């Protein structure tokens, strides 16, 4: 049961990491549209070698950390709802 719980929580954390990349892309697209419409020069940041990003460096690293933390919390929360409370109500 402990391994099953660990895998369940890990899957939630990984899912939220993927969601953080989607949110990151959405924020960056909106930022680039805003900068283009207002003739603001884009400040590109080098991350992970040759990759470039228009978001501030703190936001680039904060988004995955926050979303993984929420994923872990969701994992514990739904583990309690699905496996503990559901089994007790049977």
N, CA, C and O atoms as CSV, one atom per row, in Angstrom:
chain,resi,resn,atom,element,x,y,z
A,1,UNK,N,N,0.818,-1.196,0.000
A,1,UNK,CA,C,0.000,0.000,0.000
A,1,UNK,C,C,0.863,1.262,0.000
A,1,UNK,O,O,0.478,2.273,-0.587
A,2,UNK,N,N,2.034,1.213,0.657
A,2,UNK,CA,C,2.912,2.377,0.689
A,2,UNK,C,C,3.475,2.689,-0.691
A,2,UNK,O,O,3.585,3.857,-1.065
A,3,UNK,N,N,3.831,1.659,-1.449
A,3,UNK,CA,C,4.349,1.870,-2.801
A,3,UNK,C,C,3.261,2.446,-3.702
A,3,UNK,O,O,3.530,3.320,-4.526
A,4,UNK,N,N,2.050,1.962,-3.546
A,4,UNK,CA,C,0.922,2.463,-4.342
A,4,UNK,C,C,0.683,3.941,-4.039
A,4,UNK,O,O,0.429,4.730,-4.949
A,5,UNK,N,N,0.763,4.312,-2.772
A,5,UNK,CA,C,0.582,5.710,-2.378
A,5,UNK,C,C,1.704,6.569,-2.946
A,5,UNK,O,O,1.448,7.667,-3.441
A,6,UNK,N,N,2.931,6.092,-2.882
A,6,UNK,CA,C,4.077,6.825,-3.418
A,6,UNK,C,C,3.920,7.047,-4.922
A,6,UNK,O,O,4.157,8.150,-5.414
A,7,UNK,N,N,3.529,6.024,-5.638
A,7,UNK,CA,C,3.340,6.139,-7.092
A,7,UNK,C,C,2.201,7.105,-7.394
A,7,UNK,O,O,2.321,7.918,-8.312
A,8,UNK,N,N,1.119,7.042,-6.663
A,8,UNK,CA,C,-0.038,7.915,-6.861
A,8,UNK,C,C,0.366,9.377,-6.687
A,8,UNK,O,O,0.019,10.221,-7.513
A,9,UNK,N,N,1.091,9.675,-5.628
A,9,UNK,CA,C,1.512,11.053,-5.357
A,9,UNK,C,C,2.533,11.510,-6.391
A,9,UNK,O,O,2.499,12.663,-6.821
A,10,UNK,N,N,3.434,10.633,-6.795
A,10,UNK,CA,C,4.423,10.963,-7.825
A,10,UNK,C,C,3.752,11.277,-9.156
A,10,UNK,O,O,4.163,12.206,-9.852
A,11,UNK,N,N,2.746,10.530,-9.508
A,11,UNK,CA,C,2.017,10.785,-10.757
A,11,UNK,C,C,1.330,12.149,-10.696
A,11,UNK,O,O,1.341,12.887,-11.681
A,12,UNK,N,N,0.740,12.488,-9.565
A,12,UNK,CA,C,0.119,13.804,-9.420
A,12,UNK,C,C,1.156,14.915,-9.568
A,12,UNK,O,O,0.902,15.918,-10.234
A,13,UNK,N,N,2.332,14.736,-8.944
A,13,UNK,CA,C,3.388,15.751,-9.045
A,13,UNK,C,C,3.853,15.898,-10.489
A,13,UNK,O,O,4.063,17.018,-10.955
A,14,UNK,N,N,4.017,14.793,-11.201
A,14,UNK,CA,C,4.435,14.833,-12.601
A,14,UNK,C,C,3.361,15.483,-13.475
A,14,UNK,O,O,3.682,16.258,-14.376
A,15,UNK,N,N,2.103,15.173,-13.217
A,15,UNK,CA,C,1.006,15.784,-13.961
A,15,UNK,C,C,1.006,17.291,-13.778
A,15,UNK,O,O,0.829,18.033,-14.744
A,16,UNK,N,N,1.199,17.744,-12.565
A,16,UNK,CA,C,1.209,19.177,-12.315
A,16,UNK,C,C,2.452,19.849,-12.897
A,16,UNK,O,O,2.403,21.029,-13.244
A,17,UNK,N,N,3.563,19.122,-13.010
A,17,UNK,CA,C,4.741,19.662,-13.690
A,17,UNK,C,C,4.416,19.928,-15.163
A,17,UNK,O,O,4.798,20.963,-15.709
A,18,UNK,N,N,3.719,19.001,-15.795
A,18,UNK,CA,C,3.309,19.181,-17.183
A,18,UNK,C,C,2.354,20.375,-17.299
A,18,UNK,O,O,2.469,21.176,-18.226
A,19,UNK,N,N,1.423,20.492,-16.365
A,19,UNK,CA,C,0.493,21.625,-16.362
A,19,UNK,C,C,1.257,22.941,-16.201
A,19,UNK,O,O,0.886,23.950,-16.801
A,20,UNK,N,N,2.320,22.935,-15.396
A,20,UNK,CA,C,3.109,24.159,-15.218
A,20,UNK,C,C,3.751,24.601,-16.522
A,20,UNK,O,O,3.868,25.801,-16.768
A,21,UNK,N,N,4.174,23.658,-17.369
A,21,UNK,CA,C,4.740,24.025,-18.668
A,21,UNK,C,C,3.685,24.655,-19.569
A,21,UNK,O,O,3.979,25.588,-20.317
A,22,UNK,N,N,2.465,24.150,-19.500
A,22,UNK,CA,C,1.373,24.710,-20.296
A,22,UNK,C,C,1.038,26.121,-19.807
A,22,UNK,O,O,0.842,27.030,-20.614
A,23,UNK,N,N,0.973,26.302,-18.491
A,23,UNK,CA,C,0.709,27.627,-17.923
A,23,UNK,C,C,1.847,28.581,-18.273
A,23,UNK,O,O,1.604,29.736,-18.620
A,24,UNK,N,N,3.083,28.105,-18.183
A,24,UNK,CA,C,4.256,28.901,-18.544
A,24,UNK,C,C,4.135,29.399,-19.981
A,24,UNK,O,O,4.359,30.578,-20.254
A,25,UNK,N,N,3.784,28.507,-20.890
A,25,UNK,CA,C,3.639,28.881,-22.303
A,25,UNK,C,C,2.534,29.913,-22.476
A,25,UNK,O,O,2.702,30.876,-23.225
A,26,UNK,N,N,1.417,29.731,-21.801
A,26,UNK,CA,C,0.315,30.684,-21.905
A,26,UNK,C,C,0.701,32.062,-21.402
A,26,UNK,O,O,0.380,33.067,-22.036
A,27,UNK,N,N,1.389,32.119,-20.264
A,27,UNK,CA,C,1.829,33.398,-19.714
A,27,UNK,C,C,2.821,34.067,-20.660
A,27,UNK,O,O,2.747,35.274,-20.895
A,28,UNK,N,N,3.746,33.281,-21.201
A,28,UNK,CA,C,4.756,33.847,-22.092
A,28,UNK,C,C,4.120,34.368,-23.388
A,28,UNK,O,O,4.517,35.421,-23.887
A,29,UNK,N,N,3.154,33.655,-23.925
A,29,UNK,CA,C,2.456,34.107,-25.137
A,29,UNK,C,C,1.747,35.435,-24.870
A,29,UNK,O,O,1.834,36.362,-25.675
A,30,UNK,N,N,1.044,35.522,-23.732
A,30,UNK,CA,C,0.348,36.766,-23.401
A,30,UNK,C,C,1.327,37.918,-23.194
A,30,UNK,O,O,1.057,39.044,-23.612
A,31,UNK,N,N,2.461,37.644,-22.552
A,31,UNK,CA,C,3.483,38.672,-22.332
A,31,UNK,C,C,4.052,39.163,-23.659
A,31,UNK,O,O,4.217,40.368,-23.852
A,32,UNK,N,N,4.351,38.252,-24.567
A,32,UNK,CA,C,4.904,38.638,-25.861
A,32,UNK,C,C,3.894,39.434,-26.686
A,32,UNK,O,O,4.267,40.388,-27.369
A,33,UNK,N,N,2.624,39.049,-26.628
A,33,UNK,CA,C,1.584,39.813,-27.322
A,33,UNK,C,C,1.473,41.230,-26.755
A,33,UNK,O,O,1.362,42.204,-27.500
A,34,UNK,N,N,1.504,41.325,-25.443
A,34,UNK,CA,C,1.429,42.636,-24.799
A,34,UNK,C,C,2.619,43.502,-25.184
A,34,UNK,O,O,2.451,44.672,-25.530
A,35,UNK,N,N,3.823,42.933,-25.127
A,35,UNK,CA,C,5.023,43.692,-25.460
A,35,UNK,C,C,5.018,44.119,-26.922
A,35,UNK,O,O,5.454,45.223,-27.249
A,36,UNK,N,N,4.535,43.262,-27.790
A,36,UNK,CA,C,4.483,43.609,-29.204
A,36,UNK,C,C,3.463,44.712,-29.478
A,36,UNK,O,O,3.724,45.614,-30.274
A,37,UNK,N,N,2.319,44.644,-28.831
A,37,UNK,CA,C,1.277,45.649,-29.071
A,37,UNK,C,C,1.649,47.019,-28.501
A,37,UNK,O,O,1.153,48.042,-28.974
A,38,UNK,N,N,2.518,47.046,-27.490
A,38,UNK,CA,C,2.928,48.312,-26.877
A,38,UNK,C,C,4.354,48.715,-27.259
A,38,UNK,O,O,4.929,49.617,-26.650
A,39,UNK,N,N,4.915,48.060,-28.249
A,39,UNK,CA,C,6.281,48.349,-28.727
A,39,UNK,C,C,7.313,48.353,-27.599
A,39,UNK,O,O,8.129,49.267,-27.490
A,40,UNK,N,N,7.261,47.329,-26.777
A,40,UNK,CA,C,8.223,47.164,-25.683
A,40,UNK,C,C,9.241,46.117,-26.118
A,40,UNK,O,O,8.877,45.058,-26.629
A,41,UNK,N,N,10.508,46.420,-25.911
A,41,UNK,CA,C,11.561,45.470,-26.278
A,41,UNK,C,C,11.523,44.264,-25.343
A,41,UNK,O,O,11.351,44.408,-24.133
A,42,UNK,N,N,11.684,43.091,-25.913
A,42,UNK,CA,C,11.642,41.853,-25.134
A,42,UNK,C,C,13.014,41.547,-24.566
A,42,UNK,O,O,14.010,41.550,-25.289
A,43,UNK,N,N,13.061,41.285,-23.274
A,43,UNK,CA,C,14.293,40.875,-22.606
A,43,UNK,C,C,14.330,39.353,-22.581
A,43,UNK,O,O,13.572,38.725,-21.842
A,44,UNK,N,N,15.204,38.759,-23.381
A,44,UNK,CA,C,15.298,37.304,-23.432
A,44,UNK,C,C,16.290,36.816,-22.385
A,44,UNK,O,O,17.370,37.385,-22.222
A,45,UNK,N,N,15.913,35.765,-21.683
A,45,UNK,CA,C,16.743,35.170,-20.629
A,45,UNK,C,C,17.187,33.801,-21.098
A,45,UNK,O,O,16.374,33.015,-21.586
A,46,UNK,N,N,18.485,33.505,-20.953
A,46,UNK,CA,C,19.006,32.175,-21.296
A,46,UNK,C,C,18.772,31.230,-20.119
A,46,UNK,O,O,19.163,31.510,-18.986
A,47,UNK,N,N,18.130,30.113,-20.415
A,47,UNK,CA,C,17.896,29.096,-19.391
A,47,UNK,C,C,18.236,27.728,-19.970
A,47,UNK,O,O,18.039,27.490,-21.161
A,48,UNK,N,N,18.738,26.845,-19.147
A,48,UNK,CA,C,19.037,25.467,-19.540
A,48,UNK,C,C,19.884,25.400,-20.806
A,48,UNK,O,O,19.552,24.676,-21.745
A,49,UNK,N,N,20.973,26.154,-20.827
A,49,UNK,CA,C,21.858,26.098,-21.987
A,49,UNK,C,C,21.474,27.107,-23.045
A,49,UNK,O,O,21.635,28.310,-22.835
A,50,UNK,N,N,20.972,26.648,-24.175
A,50,UNK,CA,C,20.666,27.533,-25.296
A,50,UNK,C,C,19.219,28.010,-25.339
A,50,UNK,O,O,18.889,28.849,-26.178
A,51,UNK,N,N,18.362,27.521,-24.487
A,51,UNK,CA,C,16.951,27.903,-24.523
A,51,UNK,C,C,16.782,29.353,-24.066
A,51,UNK,O,O,17.492,29.813,-23.171
A,52,UNK,N,N,15.861,30.053,-24.672
A,52,UNK,CA,C,15.570,31.435,-24.309
A,52,UNK,C,C,14.122,31.551,-23.858
A,52,UNK,O,O,13.249,30.815,-24.318
A,53,UNK,N,N,13.887,32.487,-22.953
A,53,UNK,CA,C,12.549,32.683,-22.420
A,53,UNK,C,C,12.342,34.170,-22.172
A,53,UNK,O,O,13.280,34.875,-21.800
A,54,UNK,N,N,11.121,34.649,-22.377
A,54,UNK,CA,C,10.808,36.063,-22.183
A,54,UNK,C,C,10.350,36.377,-20.763
A,54,UNK,O,O,10.241,37.547,-20.396
A,55,UNK,N,N,10.083,35.364,-19.970
A,55,UNK,CA,C,9.617,35.589,-18.600
A,55,UNK,C,C,10.789,35.935,-17.688
A,55,UNK,O,O,11.933,35.598,-17.992
A,56,UNK,N,N,10.509,36.607,-16.570
A,56,UNK,CA,C,11.573,36.877,-15.598
A,56,UNK,C,C,12.126,35.561,-15.034
A,56,UNK,O,O,11.405,34.569,-14.926
A,57,UNK,N,N,13.386,35.572,-14.684
A,57,UNK,CA,C,14.073,34.351,-14.241
A,57,UNK,C,C,13.401,33.740,-13.008
A,57,UNK,O,O,13.328,32.518,-12.882
A,58,UNK,N,N,12.910,34.592,-12.100
A,58,UNK,CA,C,12.281,34.065,-10.884
A,58,UNK,C,C,10.994,33.313,-11.207
A,58,UNK,O,O,10.670,32.325,-10.548
A,59,UNK,N,N,10.259,33.778,-12.221
A,59,UNK,CA,C,9.011,33.126,-12.592
A,59,UNK,C,C,9.270,31.811,-13.329
A,59,UNK,O,O,8.506,30.854,-13.200
A,60,UNK,N,N,10.346,31.778,-14.096
A,60,UNK,CA,C,10.704,30.554,-14.825
A,60,UNK,C,C,10.902,29.389,-13.857
A,60,UNK,O,O,10.449,28.276,-14.123
A,61,UNK,N,N,11.567,29.640,-12.753
A,61,UNK,CA,C,11.856,28.572,-11.796
A,61,UNK,C,C,10.765,28.410,-10.741
A,61,UNK,O,O,10.604,27.322,-10.187
A,62,UNK,N,N,10.012,29.479,-10.453
A,62,UNK,CA,C,8.980,29.399,-9.430
A,62,UNK,C,C,7.767,28.584,-9.889
A,62,UNK,O,O,7.196,27.833,-9.099
A,63,UNK,N,N,7.369,28.725,-11.160
A,63,UNK,CA,C,6.189,28.010,-11.652
A,63,UNK,C,C,6.278,26.496,-11.457
A,63,UNK,O,O,5.359,25.918,-10.877
A,64,UNK,N,N,7.344,25.825,-11.916
A,64,UNK,CA,C,7.381,24.370,-11.698
A,64,UNK,C,C,7.414,23.977,-10.220
A,64,UNK,O,O,6.806,22.982,-9.826
A,65,UNK,N,N,8.119,24.751,-9.411
A,65,UNK,CA,C,8.201,24.427,-7.981
A,65,UNK,C,C,6.822,24.510,-7.333
A,65,UNK,O,O,6.432,23.615,-6.584
A,66,UNK,N,N,6.087,25.577,-7.619
A,66,UNK,CA,C,4.758,25.756,-7.041
A,66,UNK,C,C,3.801,24.676,-7.536
A,66,UNK,O,O,3.030,24.123,-6.753
A,67,UNK,N,N,3.848,24.376,-8.826
A,67,UNK,CA,C,2.930,23.380,-9.371
A,67,UNK,C,C,3.264,21.975,-8.861
A,67,UNK,O,O,2.352,21.182,-8.624
A,68,UNK,N,N,4.534,21.652,-8.688
A,68,UNK,CA,C,4.893,20.345,-8.109
A,68,UNK,C,C,4.406,20.266,-6.665
A,68,UNK,O,O,3.910,19.226,-6.232
A,69,UNK,N,N,4.546,21.363,-5.919
A,69,UNK,CA,C,4.058,21.375,-4.533
A,69,UNK,C,C,2.543,21.146,-4.495
A,69,UNK,O,O,2.048,20.378,-3.670
A,70,UNK,N,N,1.806,21.818,-5.397
A,70,UNK,CA,C,0.364,21.585,-5.475
A,70,UNK,C,C,0.067,20.141,-5.897
A,70,UNK,O,O,-0.895,19.541,-5.416
A,71,UNK,N,N,0.877,19.592,-6.780
A,71,UNK,CA,C,0.687,18.206,-7.196
A,71,UNK,C,C,0.844,17.241,-6.035
A,71,UNK,O,O,0.071,16.292,-5.901
A,72,UNK,N,N,1.830,17.477,-5.208
A,72,UNK,CA,C,2.023,16.631,-4.028
A,72,UNK,C,C,0.826,16.781,-3.081
A,72,UNK,O,O,0.322,15.797,-2.540
A,73,UNK,N,N,0.385,18.023,-2.891
A,73,UNK,CA,C,-0.774,18.249,-2.026
A,73,UNK,C,C,-2.021,17.576,-2.594
A,73,UNK,O,O,-2.764,16.924,-1.859
A,74,UNK,N,N,-2.259,17.735,-3.923
A,74,UNK,CA,C,-3.396,17.065,-4.560
A,74,UNK,C,C,-3.290,15.555,-4.399
A,74,UNK,O,O,-4.294,14.881,-4.166
A,75,UNK,N,N,-2.074,15.021,-4.523
A,75,UNK,CA,C,-1.879,13.584,-4.368
A,75,UNK,C,C,-2.307,13.094,-2.999
A,75,UNK,O,O,-3.034,12.107,-2.892
A,76,UNK,N,N,-1.860,13.777,-1.946
A,76,UNK,CA,C,-2.269,13.403,-0.593
A,76,UNK,C,C,-3.768,13.587,-0.388
A,76,UNK,O,O,-4.428,12.740,0.215
A,77,UNK,N,N,-4.303,14.703,-0.895
A,77,UNK,CA,C,-5.722,15.006,-0.715
A,77,UNK,C,C,-6.599,13.945,-1.375
A,77,UNK,O,O,-7.507,13.404,-0.744
A,78,UNK,N,N,-6.323,13.650,-2.646
A,78,UNK,CA,C,-7.161,12.691,-3.359
A,78,UNK,C,C,-6.880,11.245,-2.933
A,78,UNK,O,O,-7.751,10.386,-3.068
A,79,UNK,N,N,-5.681,10.969,-2.424
A,79,UNK,CA,C,-5.422,9.651,-1.854
A,79,UNK,C,C,-6.375,9.434,-0.676
A,79,UNK,O,O,-6.971,8.368,-0.525
A,80,UNK,N,N,-6.501,10.465,0.144
A,80,UNK,CA,C,-7.397,10.382,1.298
A,80,UNK,C,C,-8.846,10.189,0.838
A,80,UNK,O,O,-9.563,9.350,1.384
A,81,UNK,N,N,-9.273,10.954,-0.156
A,81,UNK,CA,C,-10.654,10.878,-0.636
A,81,UNK,C,C,-10.956,9.561,-1.342
A,81,UNK,O,O,-11.999,8.953,-1.101
A,82,UNK,N,N,-10.057,9.122,-2.205
A,82,UNK,CA,C,-10.329,7.958,-3.052
A,82,UNK,C,C,-10.078,6.645,-2.312
A,82,UNK,O,O,-10.917,5.744,-2.340
A,83,UNK,N,N,-8.933,6.539,-1.656
A,83,UNK,CA,C,-8.551,5.248,-1.090
A,83,UNK,C,C,-8.918,5.071,0.375
A,83,UNK,O,O,-9.207,3.950,0.795
A,84,UNK,N,N,-8.918,6.122,1.154
A,84,UNK,CA,C,-9.187,5.973,2.587
A,84,UNK,C,C,-10.690,6.127,2.863
A,84,UNK,O,O,-11.319,5.210,3.391
A,85,UNK,N,N,-11.254,7.265,2.513
A,85,UNK,CA,C,-12.661,7.516,2.827
A,85,UNK,C,C,-13.591,6.619,2.002
A,85,UNK,O,O,-14.628,6.178,2.498
A,86,UNK,N,N,-13.225,6.352,0.757
A,86,UNK,CA,C,-14.072,5.507,-0.084
A,86,UNK,C,C,-14.116,4.077,0.462
A,86,UNK,O,O,-15.170,3.441,0.452
A,87,UNK,N,N,-12.983,3.575,0.933
A,87,UNK,CA,C,-12.934,2.215,1.466
A,87,UNK,C,C,-13.663,2.121,2.812
A,87,UNK,O,O,-14.239,1.083,3.136
A,88,UNK,N,N,-13.636,3.203,3.588
A,88,UNK,CA,C,-14.324,3.186,4.882
A,88,UNK,C,C,-15.841,3.245,4.716
A,88,UNK,O,O,-16.579,2.743,5.564
A,89,UNK,N,N,-16.310,3.858,3.622
A,89,UNK,CA,C,-17.755,3.976,3.392
A,89,UNK,C,C,-18.358,2.725,2.792
A,89,UNK,O,O,-19.583,2.624,2.720
A,90,UNK,N,N,-17.560,1.771,2.361
A,90,UNK,CA,C,-18.097,0.540,1.766
A,90,UNK,C,C,-18.696,-0.373,2.793
A,90,UNK,O,O,-19.189,-1.448,2.451
